[in-house]
């Protein structure tokens, strides 16, 4: 993943703090994709990539308040 600029991390941090349901939605979406992965018959690599990207976005959103506070 390309490292976001500090301004993007700060904006994401504000969004997550003001709207924690965004983080919940990302977590739910990520878990849904992970649950579908074992049954992937057609193009499992695509589903694996989607899971990886969602995991990275979720991790960034979850850690954004701490990252924004450091910068």
KARAKA-V188183 format. One record per pair of residues at least 24 apart in sequence whose ideal C-beta (glycine too) atoms are under 7 Angstrom apart, sorted by sequence separation. I is the first residue (numbers start at 1). J is the second residue. D is the distance in Angstrom with one decimal. If there is no record, write none. Layout:
# KARAKA-V188183
i | j | d
I | J | D
I | J | D
This chain:
# KARAKA-V188183
i | j | d
30 | 54 | 4.4
29 | 54 | 6.3
30 | 55 | 6.1
30 | 58 | 5.2
26 | 57 | 6.5
27 | 58 | 6.1
26 | 58 | 4.7
26 | 61 | 5.8
23 | 61 | 5.6
23 | 62 | 6.2
16 | 61 | 5.4
12 | 60 | 6.9
16 | 64 | 5.7
17 | 65 | 6.1
12 | 61 | 5.9
16 | 65 | 6.5
13 | 64 | 4.0
12 | 64 | 4.4
13 | 65 | 4.7
1 | 56 | 4.8
9 | 64 | 5.4
13 | 68 | 3.8
9 | 67 | 5.0
10 | 68 | 4.6
9 | 68 | 5.2
9 | 71 | 7.0
6 | 71 | 4.6
